[in-house]
Structures are given as C-alpha cells and as structure tokens.
C-alpha cells in the first residue's frame, strides 16, 4: 500500500511555561507544504528564522533535545511535540514558538496529540518517505545500547534500570501507531529527582519543572501530591522520548528497535547511525542514461548529464558529464583552442540538480524544472576535451515546489565551477 505524506488540516494553539526555561511561551501549529518536513519557527526573532527538525541540527542532549539553526538560533525540548507528530504520521508541520522552548503542558506528549488530532490530519499528494531496516545492526553510546532489526511495522521496546524503589528495572514494548500511542504512551510524563533540582537549575535547566509537569521523585518514593498514571510510567516515557528523537530522521520507520538504558544522547547516536545506513544505501544507487532520459526533457545536443553515481533522495546527488572533442559547441568555442562554455557548465550542473529535485515528486517524468535564479556563480579553471566533470549538488532549502541548491563542479578533484541555483518544479 502506498503511504502518502500528511499534514495538519487546520491550526492549533497552546500557551504555557517551558520545562527548562520556565518562561511563558505560545505555540502555534500550522499545516506545511509537501516535502517541507517538520520546522520550528521562532516568531519572537526578526525575520522569524526556521530550524528544521533534523538530526544534523542537534547541538545538545542534556535533559532534552536542543536544535540549532543559522545564526545560533535554538529551540529546546522538542522531543514531546515530535513524538506526537510521529505517532500520528504527520510528515509536514510548522511549529511557531515565541520563545526558545515550547510549552511543557503536563510534561508528556498527550496535549500535543490532542491538539493535532483536533486540528485534523489531511493527506498530501507525494508519497511518504519510509525507512525500512533491511539488515540488523547495533548502536552503542555510553550506557545506552540499541539493536535495530527488520520488521513489517514500527515497534519499540525499552528496558530501563534505576536504583529507586518505584522504578528498579522496567521493560515495555509497543507498536508505534496512532491509537496505541495515544492510549498507552502519550500521557506518560517526564520524571526527575528532587535532589537534582538545585544542580539542574544551576546549569540553566528545570526552571519550569514542578509537580504539574514532572513526576518528582524523592529518595523514598513520590514527592507529596504526585501520583503515577501507570506503574511503569517511567519506561513508557523513555519510549515516548525515543519516538520523538527518532522523528529527527525525517522519515517514517519500519523496524523493531530494542533499547537498553536509552537517553537523549544515545537516542541521537542511534538516529545518526540509521541516517548513515540510509546514506550508504542511497550512495550505492546508480542512475544510467536510460533513466536520466526518462526524467529529464532535454535531448541532443542539450542533454549534458551522462550518469548519476551517488544519490541521496531529497538531499544530495553526484552526476558526471564526459566532455569529448565531438561536442558541437567546440566547433566555434574556440577554433584551435576548445574550451567548454561556462554557461553550459552551469547548465550541466543545473540538469544534475533537476534530477535531484524532480525525483522527490511523484511521477517526475510528468514534471519539468525551471531555474529561477543563479547566485554566487564562479568559474575556477577551464574545462577542455577529455575532462570528466563531476557535479555535486546539495539541497539547501526547500519549500513546496521551490528549492535552493548549492552545486560544485570538479575535474580530477579540483573545483572548476560553483553556484547556488534556485528552481521551481511545474507540470510538464
């Protein structure tokens, strides 16, 4: 069955104090365009900078996951909101927050699940990206250990162990799907030890933590007035955190993951390990001329891509153009001194980028890329017959059918050209 991308049908809002900052914050959840992913937007800062919810944006994992975008703009404690979105299979979402941290609510993901469910969820046309584990592997980081196994669904199991009479050693396993997550995991709250409060506040954390948003533990049991929602609420919350951190992969997951002593630091190491597996799988893909002709509308003498040798869907592509003396433009550029025109070098770069961008759409053979602008174009050295141009393009920014890519062309490892290209995909 083909899975489609999803986003919110409407807008949802929430106000409250942040768990660590203790500051009042407002959160507005909005629908996002296909392929945009989950983005945090800091509305309290001029130009409202955006931070993508991707693992390469993680800069801190002390008692929560912290993302950082351009200019050092941060958003912290994102894991509960991300867990809610992942459990509801929401691929594209804009989370506007007017502070460094969204509201903590009750310290669980339950409020976020309710907000998103009430706003409604709609399907979008493109297919959802799904990572399916093909071969087992293990990731270890400090005391945390994760076994990743092939499975036909998304299943998380976790074991935790704390020297505390209410926790001890706990184990739980759940399939991560909307109904089960809402009923069994979403309302599990974050927990902390009363004796750690002073130390955490000294390093700028837990300023907003109280018994309304945290299971506060004393050495003997629960802080006065605190009651558990589940006897194993602690391990359930660890699974909740793991779902949120795994959402930073930017794809849905089809695998069984067994976690021993998980924590944010280990969770991020796991996501990076999965991302590296995906990169290796994509880099192994080769696109030959038959597939290129199927996607690109260009034909002789203007088809300037011979092969794609590395490919990471939606992120990066490496393509080659073999330059021979038989190129028709060498007859006039220049007689007796053949040099490939710079405009055609950039055109070849753009065609490689077009393959990257169009392949992120369903039925790319029915689309065409129009390049809207070129910026920071530089030519470093001439390209002559016998050279093999290797173009590497990376996605810098994408919003719906418009994107910005950064490209570099090399010959024998030496840069010959570079540029930033802005493009739009339209129906052919």
N, C-alpha and C positions, 0 to 999 in steps of 0.2 A: 504494500500500500504506500502511495506517495504521500509524504508528510509536507504540509505547507507551512510557511512562516506565519507567525501570529503576532498581533499587537493588541493594544487596548482599543476598545470601541469608543470610549469616552475619556473624561478627565476625572482624576481622583485627588483629593487633598487631605493633608494631615498636618497638625501642629503639635508641638511638644518639645521637651528638652532633650538634648543629646546625652547619650550614656556617659561619654568621656568628657566632652567639653562642658556639660552642664548648662549650655546656652540654649535659649529658646530658638527654635527653627521651624520653618514652614516647608512642607514638601508638596510638590505638585507633580503628579504622574500624568504623562501625555502619550498619545499614540506616536509612533515613529515610522518612518518610511521603510520599505523592504530593504534588507541588507544593511541597515544602519546599526543594528545591534543595540545593546543597552548603553546609554550615555547619561552621565551625570552632568548637569549644567548648573554652574554657580551663579545664581541670579543676583547675589549681593556684590558682585565684582563687575566693573565696567566691561562692556563687550560680552558679558556672560560666557566666560570660557567653558569649554566642554572637556570632559575627561571620559574616555572610553573605558568600559568595564572589561578590560583585557588583562591577562596575567602579566604582560610586559609593562603595565602601568603600576604594578605593586611596588611600594617602597618601604613598607613597614608592616609587621605582623604581631606586634606586642598587644595582646588582649583585643585583637580585632584586625581587620584587613584595611589598609590605607592605600588609596590610589593617588597618583600624582600626574598631572598633565603639564602642558607647556607653561613656562614661567613659574614653575614650582607651586601651582595651584593644586590643592589637595581636597580630597573628600575621604572621610574615615568611617569605619564601622558600617561597611556596605553589605556585609555578608547576609544579614537577615532579609533585607529587601531583595537581594539577588536570589536567595533561596526561594522566596515566594514566587518570583518571576519564573525561575527554572522549573519549579514544581508544576506551574500552570502552563508550561511550554510556551512562554512568551519570549519571542526571539528579539523583538524590536521595541524599545521603550525609551522615553526621555524622562529622567527624574530630575526635576528642577528643585534645588535646595538653596535657601538663602543663608546658609552657614556652612561651616566645614563638615558638619555631621548631620545626617537626617534625624528626625525624632526617634527616640528609642521605643516609644509606646510602652508595652509591658515587658520588653526585653526578649520577645520571641518574634516569629515571623507571622503570627496569626493575624495581626491587624493588617499587615501588608497583603496577605492572601485575601482578606475580606474586602479591602479597598479595590484590588484588581478585579476580583470577581464581580463586585457591584458595578464597576465601570464597564464591564463586559469585555469579551475577547473575540476578535474577528480574525478570520484567515486572510492571508495575503497571497498574491499570485505565485511568487517564486517558491521553489522547494526549500524546505528547512535543511540546514547542514546537520548531518548526524555523524558522529564518530562512533564506529563500531570496533571494538577490540578484536583483533584477528589472532593474536598470539599472546599468551600470558607473559607478564613481566612484573618485577618488584621494584618499588621505590622506597628507599630508606633515608631518613633525615633526622638526626639526633635520636630521640627515643621513639619517634614515630616510624611505623612500617606499614606499607600498603602493598597488597597483592591485587593485581588487575587481571581479570580473567574474561574470556569470551562469554557472552550471554545474549539471549534474544530480547532481553529487557534491560532496564536500568535498575540495578539492585545495589544497595549499600549496606554493609554490615560493619559494626564497630564494637570494639572492646576497649573499655577504659578501666583504670585502676587508681584509686586514691586512698590514702591512709586516713579514712574518715568513716565513722560508724554508719552513716547514711548512704555512703557510696560504695566503698570497697571495690570489688570487681564486678562490672556490669557489662552485659552484652546484648545487642539488639540487631535485627536485620529487617530491612523494609524494601519493598519495591517503591521507587520514586515515581509516583503518578498522582494526578490531582486529588483524587478522593482520599487515598490513604495518607498522603502528606497532610492534608487539611485535618483529618481526624486523629492522626497518631503522632505527628511530628511538629506541625506548625506552632502549636501553643506551648511547646517546651521552652522554658526561659533560660537565659544565661545565668550562670552562678559564680559566686566568688566567696572568699573567706574574709570574715570581719577583720581578722588580724592583719590582712594585707592592705586594708583600705588606706592607711596613712602612707605606706610606701608608694602605692599607686598614685595617690594624689600628689606626692612629692615630685613625680616624674610627669605630671600633667595628665594623668588618666583618672577615670572613675569619678570625676567631679559631679556627674549627674546620676551616679548609681545610688539607688535606695531600694527599700523593700517593695516599691511599686513596680520596679523594672528588673530586679535581680533577686535570685534565690540567695539570700545572705546566710552563710554557714558560720556557726561558732565551732569551737573545738569539739564540743559535745553533741551538737545537733543543729537545729534551725534557730535563727535569730527570732526573737519574740514577735509574734504576729505573722510569721511566714509559714505557709503551708504548701506542700507539694501537690502538683496536678497529677503526677504519675509517680509511682515508687521508683521508677528508673528514669525520671525526667532528665537526669544528668547525661546519660548516654544518648538519649533522644536529642538533646540539644547539640551534642557533639556531631550527630548525624546531620542536623539542621545546618550547622556551620560548614560542614563538609560539602553539602549540596550548594550552599552559597559560594564557597570558594571555587568549586568545580565549574560554576557558571562562568567564571573568568576565562574558561577555554573558548567561549564564544560559539559553542556548538552544543547540540543535544548529545546525549551519551547513551550508548547501548553497550553495557558491560556490567560485570559484577566486580565491585571493589570491596575488599576486606581490609579494614583499617584497624591497626593495633596502636593504642595511645595517640590518636590523631590530635593535632593542634593546628593553628593557622600557619605556623612556619612550615610544618610538614605538609599541610594541605597544598600550599603554594608550590612546594618542591614536586608534589605529585602532579599538579596541573602542568608545570613546566616539563615534566617527564613525558606526559601524554602529548603535549604540544610538539616535543621533539620527535616523538614517534610519527605524528601526523606530517611533520616537515620532511622526514625521511621518506615516507610513503609518497608524498607529492613530488619530491625531488626525483624520485625514481620514474616518474611518468615522462614519456616522450611523445611529442606530437609531430607526426610526419606531414609531408606536404599535402597528402590527400585530405587530412583533417583540417589543415590550415585553409585550403581552398573551400572546404565545406563551410567554414565560419566567416572568413573574410570575403568581401565582394570584389577585391582587386584581382586583376588579371594582367598578363603580359601586355606591355613591358613595365607594369607598375606594381607587380607583386614582389615585395622586397624582403620577404621572410622565407627562409628555406626549411627551418626546423626549430622546434622548441625542445630544449634539452633539460630544463628544470621548470617545475611548475608547482606553486602553492596557491590553491584556489582562493581568489579574492585578495591575496596578499602580495605575491611576488611571481615573476616569470623571467626566464632567461631564454632568449632566442638568438639564432645565428643567421647571418646573411653572408654567403660566399661571394666575394667580389671577383669577377673574371674580366678579362680583356674583351669578351664578347658583349659586355653591357652596352646597349645602344647609345647611352649618353657619352661614352668615351670618344665617339667619333668627333664630337665638337667641343669636349671639355677635358683637356685641350689637345688639339692635334700635336702629336710628338711629345706630349707631356701629360698622360692620362691621370686625372685626379677626380675622385668621386665628388660631385657637388654637395656642399654642406646641407642644402635643403633636402636632398634625397637621403642623407644620413639621418636627419631628423625624421623624415617620412618613414624610413625603415624602423626607427625607434618607436614611432607612433603606432605602426602596424603591430609590432610586438605587444605594445601596451593595449591596443584594441583587442587582441586575443584574450588578454588577462581580464579586461573589463567586461567584454561581451559574454565570456563563459560563465559569469556569475548570474546571468539571466537565463530563464527557461527559454528553450528554442532559440539559441543565439544565431542560428542561420537565418532567422527572420528579422534580425536587428542589424543596425549599422551604427558605427561610431563617427560622430562629427567632432573634430577638435576645435575647441572654442578659443584657446589662447596658448601661447608659449611664453615661458618666463625663464630667466637665468640661463639662456642658451649660450654655450661656449664650445668652440672648436679648438682642440688642443694640438692636433697634428693631422697631416693629410692622410687620406685613405687611397690606396692605389691597387691596381690589378694584382691578384694573388693574396690579398689580405682576407682574413675571415673576421668579420665584425661580430662581436658578441655583445648583445644588448641585455642589460639587466634593468627591469622596472619594478618598482615597489609602489604599492598603494599608500598614499599619504593621507588622503581624506576622501570620504565618500558620503554623499547624501542623495539617496534615491537614484535617479538616472544620471547624476552628475558626479564626476570624481576628479581628483588631482593625483597625478602620478609623478614620481621622480625617476628619471632614466639616465643611465650611463652606458656609453658605447666604448668597447675596448678592442684593441688589436694586440695580440700577443701579451695580454695582461696590462697594456698601457692604455690609459684613457685617451680617446680621440675626440669624444664629444659628450656633453651632458646637458640636460634640460629638465624643466618642470613643465608638464603638459596637463591642461585642463580639457576634459572631454565630456560629451553627452551621448548617451545611447538613445536612439529613436527607432521606431519600426521602419523596416526597410521599405 
